[in-house]
Amino acid sequence: LNKAIELSPNNAEYYNNRGVVKQYLDDIYGAIQDYTKSIELDPTVGMTYYNRGLCEQLLEDFDIACLDAKKSQQLGYDAQELIENVCN
C-alpha cells in the first residue's frame, strides 16, 4: 500500500485500506491519519468515516467518534451500532 500511495497519492481508497492495516496492527494514530487523508481526498465514502470513528472510540474520544459515526450514517453506511456505543 505504501508503494501504491507513492505511485498514486490522490487515491482515497489506498489511504483507507492502509488505515485498516494500521488499525489491525494497533497503530491507531497512524490509522486515523490515513482515514483523515482518505476523507480529504474523497469525503463521500461513509465507510471511511466509520473506520475513523472506530479508532476514535478506541481512544475514548467519544464526541469525535459520534460525529464520524453520524456522518457515516448520513452517507449511507450502516453505523447504527457505533452511534449507539459512542453518542450520548
PyMOL Python script that loads the backbone (N, CA, C, O; Angstrom):
from pymol import cmd

cmd.read_pdbstr("""\
ATOM      1  N   LEU A   1       0.817  -1.204   0.000  1.00  0.00           N
ATOM      2  CA  LEU A   1       0.000   0.000   0.000  1.00  0.00           C
ATOM      3  C   LEU A   1       0.853   1.257   0.000  1.00  0.00           C
ATOM      4  O   LEU A   1       0.489   2.260  -0.612  1.00  0.00           O
ATOM      5  N   ASN A   2       1.994   1.203   0.689  1.00  0.00           N
ATOM      6  CA  ASN A   2       2.879   2.369   0.673  1.00  0.00           C
ATOM      7  C   ASN A   2       3.327   2.684  -0.747  1.00  0.00           C
ATOM      8  O   ASN A   2       3.351   3.846  -1.154  1.00  0.00           O
ATOM      9  N   LYS A   3       3.677   1.657  -1.493  1.00  0.00           N
ATOM     10  CA  LYS A   3       4.113   1.849  -2.876  1.00  0.00           C
ATOM     11  C   LYS A   3       2.951   2.336  -3.742  1.00  0.00           C
ATOM     12  O   LYS A   3       3.133   3.208  -4.592  1.00  0.00           O
ATOM     13  N   ALA A   4       1.772   1.783  -3.531  1.00  0.00           N
ATOM     14  CA  ALA A   4       0.606   2.222  -4.293  1.00  0.00           C
ATOM     15  C   ALA A   4       0.327   3.703  -4.040  1.00  0.00           C
ATOM     16  O   ALA A   4       0.008   4.441  -4.973  1.00  0.00           O
ATOM     17  N   ILE A   5       0.446   4.141  -2.786  1.00  0.00           N
ATOM     18  CA  ILE A   5       0.233   5.547  -2.447  1.00  0.00           C
ATOM     19  C   ILE A   5       1.326   6.413  -3.069  1.00  0.00           C
ATOM     20  O   ILE A   5       1.061   7.522  -3.532  1.00  0.00           O
ATOM     21  N   GLU A   6       2.538   5.903  -3.076  1.00  0.00           N
ATOM     22  CA  GLU A   6       3.639   6.643  -3.691  1.00  0.00           C
ATOM     23  C   GLU A   6       3.367   6.863  -5.182  1.00  0.00           C
ATOM     24  O   GLU A   6       3.639   7.935  -5.721  1.00  0.00           O
ATOM     25  N   LEU A   7       2.828   5.835  -5.835  1.00  0.00           N
ATOM     26  CA  LEU A   7       2.563   5.914  -7.270  1.00  0.00           C
ATOM     27  C   LEU A   7       1.274   6.674  -7.592  1.00  0.00           C
ATOM     28  O   LEU A   7       1.147   7.270  -8.661  1.00  0.00           O
ATOM     29  N   SER A   8       0.326   6.645  -6.660  1.00  0.00           N
ATOM     30  CA  SER A   8      -0.974   7.291  -6.889  1.00  0.00           C
ATOM     31  C   SER A   8      -1.419   7.989  -5.599  1.00  0.00           C
ATOM     32  O   SER A   8      -2.315   7.510  -4.904  1.00  0.00           O
ATOM     33  N   PRO A   9      -0.785   9.123  -5.288  1.00  0.00           N
ATOM     34  CA  PRO A   9      -1.007   9.768  -3.985  1.00  0.00           C
ATOM     35  C   PRO A   9      -2.376  10.413  -3.803  1.00  0.00           C
ATOM     36  O   PRO A   9      -2.681  10.895  -2.712  1.00  0.00           O
ATOM     37  N   ASN A  10      -3.197  10.433  -4.831  1.00  0.00           N
ATOM     38  CA  ASN A  10      -4.529  11.024  -4.712  1.00  0.00           C
ATOM     39  C   ASN A  10      -5.637   9.978  -4.711  1.00  0.00           C
ATOM     40  O   ASN A  10      -6.800  10.301  -4.956  1.00  0.00           O
ATOM     41  N   ASN A  11      -5.282   8.738  -4.440  1.00  0.00           N
ATOM     42  CA  ASN A  11      -6.256   7.655  -4.413  1.00  0.00           C
ATOM     43  C   ASN A  11      -6.734   7.450  -2.975  1.00  0.00           C
ATOM     44  O   ASN A  11      -6.009   6.904  -2.143  1.00  0.00           O
ATOM     45  N   ALA A  12      -7.951   7.889  -2.696  1.00  0.00           N
ATOM     46  CA  ALA A  12      -8.507   7.818  -1.341  1.00  0.00           C
ATOM     47  C   ALA A  12      -8.622   6.383  -0.844  1.00  0.00           C
ATOM     48  O   ALA A  12      -8.417   6.119   0.341  1.00  0.00           O
ATOM     49  N   GLU A  13      -8.946   5.464  -1.730  1.00  0.00           N
ATOM     50  CA  GLU A  13      -9.121   4.066  -1.337  1.00  0.00           C
ATOM     51  C   GLU A  13      -7.834   3.469  -0.783  1.00  0.00           C
ATOM     52  O   GLU A  13      -7.873   2.675   0.157  1.00  0.00           O
ATOM     53  N   TYR A  14      -6.701   3.842  -1.354  1.00  0.00           N
ATOM     54  CA  TYR A  14      -5.422   3.328  -0.854  1.00  0.00           C
ATOM     55  C   TYR A  14      -5.171   3.774   0.577  1.00  0.00           C
ATOM     56  O   TYR A  14      -4.702   2.990   1.403  1.00  0.00           O
ATOM     57  N   TYR A  15      -5.483   5.035   0.873  1.00  0.00           N
ATOM     58  CA  TYR A  15      -5.284   5.536   2.239  1.00  0.00           C
ATOM     59  C   TYR A  15      -6.228   4.833   3.211  1.00  0.00           C
ATOM     60  O   TYR A  15      -5.832   4.475   4.320  1.00  0.00           O
ATOM     61  N   ASN A  16      -7.484   4.637   2.789  1.00  0.00           N
ATOM     62  CA  ASN A  16      -8.424   3.919   3.646  1.00  0.00           C
ATOM     63  C   ASN A  16      -7.916   2.505   3.929  1.00  0.00           C
ATOM     64  O   ASN A  16      -7.926   2.051   5.073  1.00  0.00           O
ATOM     65  N   ASN A  17      -7.478   1.822   2.884  1.00  0.00           N
ATOM     66  CA  ASN A  17      -7.002   0.451   3.052  1.00  0.00           C
ATOM     67  C   ASN A  17      -5.773   0.389   3.946  1.00  0.00           C
ATOM     68  O   ASN A  17      -5.652  -0.514   4.774  1.00  0.00           O
ATOM     69  N   ARG A  18      -4.857   1.346   3.785  1.00  0.00           N
ATOM     70  CA  ARG A  18      -3.679   1.365   4.660  1.00  0.00           C
ATOM     71  C   ARG A  18      -4.099   1.667   6.095  1.00  0.00           C
ATOM     72  O   ARG A  18      -3.513   1.140   7.040  1.00  0.00           O
ATOM     73  N   GLY A  19      -5.108   2.510   6.257  1.00  0.00           N
ATOM     74  CA  GLY A  19      -5.633   2.769   7.589  1.00  0.00           C
ATOM     75  C   GLY A  19      -6.161   1.504   8.250  1.00  0.00           C
ATOM     76  O   GLY A  19      -5.939   1.283   9.441  1.00  0.00           O
ATOM     77  N   VAL A  20      -6.853   0.679   7.486  1.00  0.00           N
ATOM     78  CA  VAL A  20      -7.361  -0.591   8.011  1.00  0.00           C
ATOM     79  C   VAL A  20      -6.200  -1.464   8.497  1.00  0.00           C
ATOM     80  O   VAL A  20      -6.271  -2.061   9.572  1.00  0.00           O
ATOM     81  N   VAL A  21      -5.147  -1.532   7.708  1.00  0.00           N
ATOM     82  CA  VAL A  21      -3.981  -2.336   8.100  1.00  0.00           C
ATOM     83  C   VAL A  21      -3.350  -1.778   9.362  1.00  0.00           C
ATOM     84  O   VAL A  21      -3.026  -2.530  10.281  1.00  0.00           O
ATOM     85  N   LYS A  22      -3.173  -0.462   9.415  1.00  0.00           N
ATOM     86  CA  LYS A  22      -2.575   0.158  10.614  1.00  0.00           C
ATOM     87  C   LYS A  22      -3.454  -0.089  11.838  1.00  0.00           C
ATOM     88  O   LYS A  22      -2.949  -0.361  12.927  1.00  0.00           O
ATOM     89  N   GLN A  23      -4.761   0.008  11.655  1.00  0.00           N
ATOM     90  CA  GLN A  23      -5.674  -0.239  12.775  1.00  0.00           C
ATOM     91  C   GLN A  23      -5.529  -1.684  13.253  1.00  0.00           C
ATOM     92  O   GLN A  23      -5.483  -1.941  14.456  1.00  0.00           O
ATOM     93  N   TYR A  24      -5.459  -2.610  12.324  1.00  0.00           N
ATOM     94  CA  TYR A  24      -5.289  -4.027  12.658  1.00  0.00           C
ATOM     95  C   TYR A  24      -3.988  -4.263  13.424  1.00  0.00           C
ATOM     96  O   TYR A  24      -3.916  -5.133  14.292  1.00  0.00           O
ATOM     97  N   LEU A  25      -2.958  -3.473  13.091  1.00  0.00           N
ATOM     98  CA  LEU A  25      -1.653  -3.602  13.751  1.00  0.00           C
ATOM     99  C   LEU A  25      -1.543  -2.719  15.000  1.00  0.00           C
ATOM    100  O   LEU A  25      -0.452  -2.541  15.542  1.00  0.00           O
ATOM    101  N   ASP A  26      -2.674  -2.169  15.453  1.00  0.00           N
ATOM    102  CA  ASP A  26      -2.753  -1.327  16.658  1.00  0.00           C
ATOM    103  C   ASP A  26      -2.016  -0.005  16.539  1.00  0.00           C
ATOM    104  O   ASP A  26      -1.640   0.583  17.553  1.00  0.00           O
ATOM    105  N   ASP A  27      -1.803   0.473  15.319  1.00  0.00           N
ATOM    106  CA  ASP A  27      -1.271   1.818  15.098  1.00  0.00           C
ATOM    107  C   ASP A  27      -2.481   2.733  14.889  1.00  0.00           C
ATOM    108  O   ASP A  27      -2.778   3.152  13.770  1.00  0.00           O
ATOM    109  N   ILE A  28      -3.165   3.029  15.988  1.00  0.00           N
ATOM    110  CA  ILE A  28      -4.436   3.745  15.918  1.00  0.00           C
ATOM    111  C   ILE A  28      -4.243   5.172  15.409  1.00  0.00           C
ATOM    112  O   ILE A  28      -5.023   5.651  14.587  1.00  0.00           O
ATOM    113  N   TYR A  29      -3.209   5.845  15.895  1.00  0.00           N
ATOM    114  CA  TYR A  29      -2.966   7.215  15.435  1.00  0.00           C
ATOM    115  C   TYR A  29      -2.610   7.251  13.952  1.00  0.00           C
ATOM    116  O   TYR A  29      -3.061   8.136  13.226  1.00  0.00           O
ATOM    117  N   GLY A  30      -1.809   6.297  13.505  1.00  0.00           N
ATOM    118  CA  GLY A  30      -1.473   6.205  12.086  1.00  0.00           C
ATOM    119  C   GLY A  30      -2.700   5.903  11.240  1.00  0.00           C
ATOM    120  O   GLY A  30      -2.846   6.432  10.138  1.00  0.00           O
ATOM    121  N   ALA A  31      -3.584   5.052  11.754  1.00  0.00           N
ATOM    122  CA  ALA A  31      -4.820   4.733  11.040  1.00  0.00           C
ATOM    123  C   ALA A  31      -5.684   5.986  10.897  1.00  0.00           C
ATOM    124  O   ALA A  31      -6.227   6.252   9.825  1.00  0.00           O
ATOM    125  N   ILE A  32      -5.810   6.750  11.979  1.00  0.00           N
ATOM    126  CA  ILE A  32      -6.606   7.972  11.928  1.00  0.00           C
ATOM    127  C   ILE A  32      -6.037   8.940  10.894  1.00  0.00           C
ATOM    128  O   ILE A  32      -6.790   9.581  10.161  1.00  0.00           O
ATOM    129  N   GLN A  33      -4.725   9.045  10.835  1.00  0.00           N
ATOM    130  CA  GLN A  33      -4.103   9.929   9.841  1.00  0.00           C
ATOM    131  C   GLN A  33      -4.467   9.485   8.423  1.00  0.00           C
ATOM    132  O   GLN A  33      -4.802  10.312   7.575  1.00  0.00           O
ATOM    133  N   ASP A  34      -4.401   8.192   8.176  1.00  0.00           N
ATOM    134  CA  ASP A  34      -4.727   7.693   6.836  1.00  0.00           C
ATOM    135  C   ASP A  34      -6.213   7.863   6.523  1.00  0.00           C
ATOM    136  O   ASP A  34      -6.564   8.238   5.404  1.00  0.00           O
ATOM    137  N   TYR A  35      -7.080   7.599   7.479  1.00  0.00           N
ATOM    138  CA  TYR A  35      -8.511   7.804   7.245  1.00  0.00           C
ATOM    139  C   TYR A  35      -8.806   9.275   6.967  1.00  0.00           C
ATOM    140  O   TYR A  35      -9.615   9.605   6.101  1.00  0.00           O
ATOM    141  N   THR A  36      -8.142  10.146   7.708  1.00  0.00           N
ATOM    142  CA  THR A  36      -8.353  11.582   7.506  1.00  0.00           C
ATOM    143  C   THR A  36      -7.905  11.995   6.109  1.00  0.00           C
ATOM    144  O   THR A  36      -8.593  12.770   5.444  1.00  0.00           O
ATOM    145  N   LYS A  37      -6.776  11.495   5.661  1.00  0.00           N
ATOM    146  CA  LYS A  37      -6.303  11.802   4.307  1.00  0.00           C
ATOM    147  C   LYS A  37      -7.275  11.258   3.266  1.00  0.00           C
ATOM    148  O   LYS A  37      -7.560  11.922   2.269  1.00  0.00           O
ATOM    149  N   SER A  38      -7.778  10.061   3.497  1.00  0.00           N
ATOM    150  CA  SER A  38      -8.748   9.475   2.577  1.00  0.00           C
ATOM    151  C   SER A  38      -9.998  10.345   2.493  1.00  0.00           C
ATOM    152  O   SER A  38     -10.531  10.563   1.405  1.00  0.00           O
ATOM    153  N   ILE A  39     -10.466  10.842   3.633  1.00  0.00           N
ATOM    154  CA  ILE A  39     -11.645  11.710   3.661  1.00  0.00           C
ATOM    155  C   ILE A  39     -11.364  13.024   2.957  1.00  0.00           C
ATOM    156  O   ILE A  39     -12.233  13.546   2.259  1.00  0.00           O
ATOM    157  N   GLU A  40     -10.169  13.569   3.127  1.00  0.00           N
ATOM    158  CA  GLU A  40      -9.815  14.804   2.415  1.00  0.00           C
ATOM    159  C   GLU A  40      -9.887  14.604   0.902  1.00  0.00           C
ATOM    160  O   GLU A  40     -10.325  15.489   0.168  1.00  0.00           O
ATOM    161  N   LEU A  41      -9.454  13.439   0.453  1.00  0.00           N
ATOM    162  CA  LEU A  41      -9.442  13.154  -0.981  1.00  0.00           C
ATOM    163  C   LEU A  41     -10.830  12.810  -1.522  1.00  0.00           C
ATOM    164  O   LEU A  41     -11.157  13.142  -2.661  1.00  0.00           O
ATOM    165  N   ASP A  42     -11.639  12.148  -0.705  1.00  0.00           N
ATOM    166  CA  ASP A  42     -12.995  11.774  -1.130  1.00  0.00           C
ATOM    167  C   ASP A  42     -13.913  11.744   0.086  1.00  0.00           C
ATOM    168  O   ASP A  42     -14.018  10.720   0.763  1.00  0.00           O
ATOM    169  N   PRO A  43     -14.576  12.858   0.364  1.00  0.00           N
ATOM    170  CA  PRO A  43     -15.424  12.955   1.551  1.00  0.00           C
ATOM    171  C   PRO A  43     -16.802  12.299   1.408  1.00  0.00           C
ATOM    172  O   PRO A  43     -17.683  12.531   2.237  1.00  0.00           O
ATOM    173  N   THR A  44     -16.993  11.497   0.383  1.00  0.00           N
ATOM    174  CA  THR A  44     -18.305  10.895   0.141  1.00  0.00           C
ATOM    175  C   THR A  44     -18.392   9.423   0.535  1.00  0.00           C
ATOM    176  O   THR A  44     -19.419   8.787   0.296  1.00  0.00           O
ATOM    177  N   VAL A  45     -17.348   8.872   1.128  1.00  0.00           N
ATOM    178  CA  VAL A  45     -17.310   7.441   1.446  1.00  0.00           C
ATOM    179  C   VAL A  45     -17.601   7.240   2.937  1.00  0.00           C
ATOM    180  O   VAL A  45     -16.752   7.502   3.789  1.00  0.00           O
ATOM    181  N   GLY A  46     -18.805   6.775   3.231  1.00  0.00           N
ATOM    182  CA  GLY A  46     -19.227   6.600   4.613  1.00  0.00           C
ATOM    183  C   GLY A  46     -18.382   5.619   5.401  1.00  0.00           C
ATOM    184  O   GLY A  46     -18.169   5.805   6.600  1.00  0.00           O
ATOM    185  N   MET A  47     -17.899   4.580   4.745  1.00  0.00           N
ATOM    186  CA  MET A  47     -17.103   3.576   5.435  1.00  0.00           C
ATOM    187  C   MET A  47     -15.843   4.182   6.057  1.00  0.00           C
ATOM    188  O   MET A  47     -15.412   3.749   7.125  1.00  0.00           O
ATOM    189  N   THR A  48     -15.258   5.168   5.405  1.00  0.00           N
ATOM    190  CA  THR A  48     -14.032   5.761   5.927  1.00  0.00           C
ATOM    191  C   THR A  48     -14.311   6.532   7.209  1.00  0.00           C
ATOM    192  O   THR A  48     -13.524   6.465   8.153  1.00  0.00           O
ATOM    193  N   TYR A  49     -15.413   7.259   7.255  1.00  0.00           N
ATOM    194  CA  TYR A  49     -15.801   7.945   8.498  1.00  0.00           C
ATOM    195  C   TYR A  49     -16.050   6.915   9.602  1.00  0.00           C
ATOM    196  O   TYR A  49     -15.658   7.119  10.752  1.00  0.00           O
ATOM    197  N   TYR A  50     -16.695   5.823   9.246  1.00  0.00           N
ATOM    198  CA  TYR A  50     -16.963   4.754  10.208  1.00  0.00           C
ATOM    199  C   TYR A  50     -15.657   4.194  10.765  1.00  0.00           C
ATOM    200  O   TYR A  50     -15.504   4.041  11.977  1.00  0.00           O
ATOM    201  N   ASN A  51     -14.725   3.892   9.873  1.00  0.00           N
ATOM    202  CA  ASN A  51     -13.434   3.343  10.306  1.00  0.00           C
ATOM    203  C   ASN A  51     -12.724   4.308  11.253  1.00  0.00           C
ATOM    204  O   ASN A  51     -12.184   3.896  12.280  1.00  0.00           O
ATOM    205  N   ARG A  52     -12.727   5.581  10.903  1.00  0.00           N
ATOM    206  CA  ARG A  52     -12.077   6.573  11.765  1.00  0.00           C
ATOM    207  C   ARG A  52     -12.809   6.673  13.099  1.00  0.00           C
ATOM    208  O   ARG A  52     -12.180   6.822  14.147  1.00  0.00           O
ATOM    209  N   GLY A  53     -14.124   6.592  13.061  1.00  0.00           N
ATOM    210  CA  GLY A  53     -14.905   6.613  14.291  1.00  0.00           C
ATOM    211  C   GLY A  53     -14.564   5.453  15.214  1.00  0.00           C
ATOM    212  O   GLY A  53     -14.504   5.624  16.431  1.00  0.00           O
ATOM    213  N   LEU A  54     -14.343   4.280  14.645  1.00  0.00           N
ATOM    214  CA  LEU A  54     -13.940   3.127  15.461  1.00  0.00           C
ATOM    215  C   LEU A  54     -12.614   3.397  16.184  1.00  0.00           C
ATOM    216  O   LEU A  54     -12.448   3.055  17.355  1.00  0.00           O
ATOM    217  N   CYS A  55     -11.688   4.010  15.468  1.00  0.00           N
ATOM    218  CA  CYS A  55     -10.392   4.341  16.082  1.00  0.00           C
ATOM    219  C   CYS A  55     -10.573   5.373  17.196  1.00  0.00           C
ATOM    220  O   CYS A  55      -9.973   5.260  18.265  1.00  0.00           O
ATOM    221  N   GLU A  56     -11.393   6.363  16.935  1.00  0.00           N
ATOM    222  CA  GLU A  56     -11.631   7.393  17.949  1.00  0.00           C
ATOM    223  C   GLU A  56     -12.310   6.792  19.176  1.00  0.00           C
ATOM    224  O   GLU A  56     -12.063   7.222  20.303  1.00  0.00           O
ATOM    225  N   GLN A  57     -13.162   5.804  18.954  1.00  0.00           N
ATOM    226  CA  GLN A  57     -13.782   5.105  20.077  1.00  0.00           C
ATOM    227  C   GLN A  57     -12.713   4.404  20.914  1.00  0.00           C
ATOM    228  O   GLN A  57     -12.755   4.446  22.143  1.00  0.00           O
ATOM    229  N   LEU A  58     -11.768   3.767  20.252  1.00  0.00           N
ATOM    230  CA  LEU A  58     -10.683   3.091  20.976  1.00  0.00           C
ATOM    231  C   LEU A  58      -9.875   4.073  21.820  1.00  0.00           C
ATOM    232  O   LEU A  58      -9.381   3.722  22.891  1.00  0.00           O
ATOM    233  N   LEU A  59      -9.747   5.300  21.332  1.00  0.00           N
ATOM    234  CA  LEU A  59      -9.012   6.338  22.071  1.00  0.00           C
ATOM    235  C   LEU A  59      -9.905   7.062  23.077  1.00  0.00           C
ATOM    236  O   LEU A  59      -9.474   8.004  23.741  1.00  0.00           O
ATOM    237  N   GLU A  60     -11.159   6.607  23.179  1.00  0.00           N
ATOM    238  CA  GLU A  60     -12.156   7.187  24.081  1.00  0.00           C
ATOM    239  C   GLU A  60     -12.434   8.654  23.786  1.00  0.00           C
ATOM    240  O   GLU A  60     -12.740   9.431  24.690  1.00  0.00           O
ATOM    241  N   ASP A  61     -12.326   9.026  22.513  1.00  0.00           N
ATOM    242  CA  ASP A  61     -12.689  10.359  22.052  1.00  0.00           C
ATOM    243  C   ASP A  61     -14.111  10.253  21.484  1.00  0.00           C
ATOM    244  O   ASP A  61     -14.329  10.313  20.274  1.00  0.00           O
ATOM    245  N   PHE A  62     -15.058  10.095  22.399  1.00  0.00           N
ATOM    246  CA  PHE A  62     -16.416   9.733  22.019  1.00  0.00           C
ATOM    247  C   PHE A  62     -17.150  10.826  21.253  1.00  0.00           C
ATOM    248  O   PHE A  62     -17.959  10.523  20.376  1.00  0.00           O
ATOM    249  N   ASP A  63     -16.884  12.090  21.568  1.00  0.00           N
ATOM    250  CA  ASP A  63     -17.564  13.173  20.846  1.00  0.00           C
ATOM    251  C   ASP A  63     -17.203  13.160  19.366  1.00  0.00           C
ATOM    252  O   ASP A  63     -18.076  13.290  18.508  1.00  0.00           O
ATOM    253  N   ILE A  64     -15.919  13.004  19.070  1.00  0.00           N
ATOM    254  CA  ILE A  64     -15.467  12.965  17.674  1.00  0.00           C
ATOM    255  C   ILE A  64     -15.931  11.669  17.007  1.00  0.00           C
ATOM    256  O   ILE A  64     -16.345  11.677  15.848  1.00  0.00           O
ATOM    257  N   ALA A  65     -15.860  10.567  17.736  1.00  0.00           N
ATOM    258  CA  ALA A  65     -16.339   9.291  17.195  1.00  0.00           C
ATOM    259  C   ALA A  65     -17.815   9.392  16.826  1.00  0.00           C
ATOM    260  O   ALA A  65     -18.238   8.852  15.804  1.00  0.00           O
ATOM    261  N   CYS A  66     -18.598  10.078  17.651  1.00  0.00           N
ATOM    262  CA  CYS A  66     -20.020  10.252  17.384  1.00  0.00           C
ATOM    263  C   CYS A  66     -20.243  11.056  16.103  1.00  0.00           C
ATOM    264  O   CYS A  66     -21.092  10.705  15.284  1.00  0.00           O
ATOM    265  N   LEU A  67     -19.482  12.126  15.935  1.00  0.00           N
ATOM    266  CA  LEU A  67     -19.605  12.929  14.717  1.00  0.00           C
ATOM    267  C   LEU A  67     -19.307  12.091  13.472  1.00  0.00           C
ATOM    268  O   LEU A  67     -20.029  12.163  12.478  1.00  0.00           O
ATOM    269  N   ASP A  68     -18.237  11.298  13.538  1.00  0.00           N
ATOM    270  CA  ASP A  68     -17.883  10.464  12.382  1.00  0.00           C
ATOM    271  C   ASP A  68     -18.933   9.387  12.144  1.00  0.00           C
ATOM    272  O   ASP A  68     -19.267   9.094  10.996  1.00  0.00           O
ATOM    273  N   ALA A  69     -19.457   8.797  13.211  1.00  0.00           N
ATOM    274  CA  ALA A  69     -20.484   7.764  13.064  1.00  0.00           C
ATOM    275  C   ALA A  69     -21.730   8.344  12.406  1.00  0.00           C
ATOM    276  O   ALA A  69     -22.309   7.724  11.514  1.00  0.00           O
ATOM    277  N   LYS A  70     -22.141   9.525  12.843  1.00  0.00           N
ATOM    278  CA  LYS A  70     -23.325  10.153  12.259  1.00  0.00           C
ATOM    279  C   LYS A  70     -23.096  10.539  10.796  1.00  0.00           C
ATOM    280  O   LYS A  70     -23.993  10.395   9.965  1.00  0.00           O
ATOM    281  N   LYS A  71     -21.896  11.026  10.485  1.00  0.00           N
ATOM    282  CA  LYS A  71     -21.575  11.365   9.094  1.00  0.00           C
ATOM    283  C   LYS A  71     -21.591  10.106   8.231  1.00  0.00           C
ATOM    284  O   LYS A  71     -22.091  10.121   7.106  1.00  0.00           O
ATOM    285  N   SER A  72     -21.048   9.033   8.761  1.00  0.00           N
ATOM    286  CA  SER A  72     -21.044   7.763   8.052  1.00  0.00           C
ATOM    287  C   SER A  72     -22.471   7.311   7.742  1.00  0.00           C
ATOM    288  O   SER A  72     -22.776   6.894   6.625  1.00  0.00           O
ATOM    289  N   GLN A  73     -23.328   7.401   8.740  1.00  0.00           N
ATOM    290  CA  GLN A  73     -24.730   7.015   8.570  1.00  0.00           C
ATOM    291  C   GLN A  73     -25.407   7.916   7.529  1.00  0.00           C
ATOM    292  O   GLN A  73     -26.177   7.440   6.694  1.00  0.00           O
ATOM    293  N   GLN A  74     -25.115   9.209   7.586  1.00  0.00           N
ATOM    294  CA  GLN A  74     -25.684  10.175   6.643  1.00  0.00           C
ATOM    295  C   GLN A  74     -25.300   9.828   5.206  1.00  0.00           C
ATOM    296  O   GLN A  74     -26.069  10.055   4.272  1.00  0.00           O
ATOM    297  N   LEU A  75     -24.099   9.274   5.044  1.00  0.00           N
ATOM    298  CA  LEU A  75     -23.619   8.917   3.708  1.00  0.00           C
ATOM    299  C   LEU A  75     -24.062   7.515   3.273  1.00  0.00           C
ATOM    300  O   LEU A  75     -23.647   7.026   2.222  1.00  0.00           O
ATOM    301  N   GLY A  76     -24.904   6.878   4.085  1.00  0.00           N
ATOM    302  CA  GLY A  76     -25.472   5.606   3.677  1.00  0.00           C
ATOM    303  C   GLY A  76     -24.799   4.365   4.222  1.00  0.00           C
ATOM    304  O   GLY A  76     -25.176   3.252   3.855  1.00  0.00           O
ATOM    305  N   TYR A  77     -23.805   4.529   5.096  1.00  0.00           N
ATOM    306  CA  TYR A  77     -23.132   3.372   5.681  1.00  0.00           C
ATOM    307  C   TYR A  77     -23.832   3.032   6.998  1.00  0.00           C
ATOM    308  O   TYR A  77     -24.162   3.935   7.766  1.00  0.00           O
ATOM    309  N   ASP A  78     -24.058   1.773   7.264  1.00  0.00           N
ATOM    310  CA  ASP A  78     -24.756   1.361   8.488  1.00  0.00           C
ATOM    311  C   ASP A  78     -23.834   1.508   9.702  1.00  0.00           C
ATOM    312  O   ASP A  78     -23.019   0.633   9.993  1.00  0.00           O
ATOM    313  N   ALA A  79     -23.984   2.626  10.395  1.00  0.00           N
ATOM    314  CA  ALA A  79     -23.148   2.925  11.558  1.00  0.00           C
ATOM    315  C   ALA A  79     -23.962   2.932  12.845  1.00  0.00           C
ATOM    316  O   ALA A  79     -23.525   3.487  13.853  1.00  0.00           O
ATOM    317  N   GLN A  80     -25.144   2.319  12.819  1.00  0.00           N
ATOM    318  CA  GLN A  80     -26.050   2.396  13.964  1.00  0.00           C
ATOM    319  C   GLN A  80     -25.407   1.864  15.250  1.00  0.00           C
ATOM    320  O   GLN A  80     -25.559   2.475  16.308  1.00  0.00           O
ATOM    321  N   GLU A  81     -24.710   0.763  15.176  1.00  0.00           N
ATOM    322  CA  GLU A  81     -24.091   0.185  16.373  1.00  0.00           C
ATOM    323  C   GLU A  81     -23.050   1.133  16.960  1.00  0.00           C
ATOM    324  O   GLU A  81     -22.989   1.313  18.176  1.00  0.00           O
ATOM    325  N   LEU A  82     -22.234   1.738  16.102  1.00  0.00           N
ATOM    326  CA  LEU A  82     -21.241   2.692  16.581  1.00  0.00           C
ATOM    327  C   LEU A  82     -21.930   3.918  17.180  1.00  0.00           C
ATOM    328  O   LEU A  82     -21.494   4.425  18.214  1.00  0.00           O
ATOM    329  N   ILE A  83     -22.980   4.389  16.557  1.00  0.00           N
ATOM    330  CA  ILE A  83     -23.732   5.535  17.100  1.00  0.00           C
ATOM    331  C   ILE A  83     -24.246   5.205  18.491  1.00  0.00           C
ATOM    332  O   ILE A  83     -24.132   6.018  19.408  1.00  0.00           O
ATOM    333  N   GLU A  84     -24.810   4.017  18.651  1.00  0.00           N
ATOM    334  CA  GLU A  84     -25.335   3.615  19.961  1.00  0.00           C
ATOM    335  C   GLU A  84     -24.234   3.518  21.018  1.00  0.00           C
ATOM    336  O   GLU A  84     -24.477   3.763  22.199  1.00  0.00           O
ATOM    337  N   ASN A  85     -23.038   3.164  20.593  1.00  0.00           N
ATOM    338  CA  ASN A  85     -21.929   2.985  21.538  1.00  0.00           C
ATOM    339  C   ASN A  85     -21.237   4.300  21.936  1.00  0.00           C
ATOM    340  O   ASN A  85     -20.695   4.400  23.037  1.00  0.00           O
ATOM    341  N   VAL A  86     -21.252   5.292  21.062  1.00  0.00           N
ATOM    342  CA  VAL A  86     -20.443   6.490  21.335  1.00  0.00           C
ATOM    343  C   VAL A  86     -21.229   7.777  21.491  1.00  0.00           C
ATOM    344  O   VAL A  86     -20.707   8.763  22.010  1.00  0.00           O
ATOM    345  N   CYS A  87     -22.474   7.779  21.049  1.00  0.00           N
ATOM    346  CA  CYS A  87     -23.263   9.014  21.132  1.00  0.00           C
ATOM    347  C   CYS A  87     -24.150   8.964  22.370  1.00  0.00           C
ATOM    348  O   CYS A  87     -24.815   7.963  22.635  1.00  0.00           O
ATOM    349  N   ASN A  88     -24.148  10.045  23.111  1.00  0.00           N
ATOM    350  CA  ASN A  88     -24.979  10.077  24.330  1.00  0.00           C
ATOM    351  C   ASN A  88     -26.375  10.518  24.022  1.00  0.00           C
ATOM    352  O   ASN A  88     -27.209  10.603  24.924  1.00  0.00           O
TER     353      ASN A  88
END
""", "prot")
cmd.dss("prot")
cmd.show_as("cartoon", "prot")
cmd.util.cbc("prot")
cmd.orient("prot")
